[in-house]
């Protein structure tokens, strides 16, 4: 599968999450799978995606009535979309 198709799928996962169709942990698993499938991607970029997944999941964790993490989900999603837009769409070959 071409990088541009994988990146489009990751964008669709974020859209589904934003629409309430998938849970944060499902986003995390999917994004991690797709990031590793991208061709020519440095390991550092995979770790950056891992950190974005962590931010997204932790932005939703609730301890009683208080949020554990004060980061806004919209901010994390915007950062995620910027990161996806910066990924290489061509193959490494």
C-alpha positions, 0 to 999 in steps of 0.5 A: 500500500502506498504511503499516501493511502496509509496517511489517508487512512490515518486521517480517516481514523482521526475523523472517526475519533472526532465523530465519536465512532472510535475510542482513543485506544483504538486510534492509538492501535491503528495509528501505531500499526499504520506508522510502522507500515509507512515506507522510508519513515525514520524511527524518530517519526514513529516515536513522535506518533507514539507520543501523539497517541499518548497525548490523545489517550491521556487527554481523555482519562478522567479521575473522578470528576477531574481530568488527569491531563489538562491538554485539550483534545482539539489541540492534540488532534490539530497537532496530529493532523499537522504531523500527518501532513508532514509525512512523506507520501512517496515510497522509499524505493 
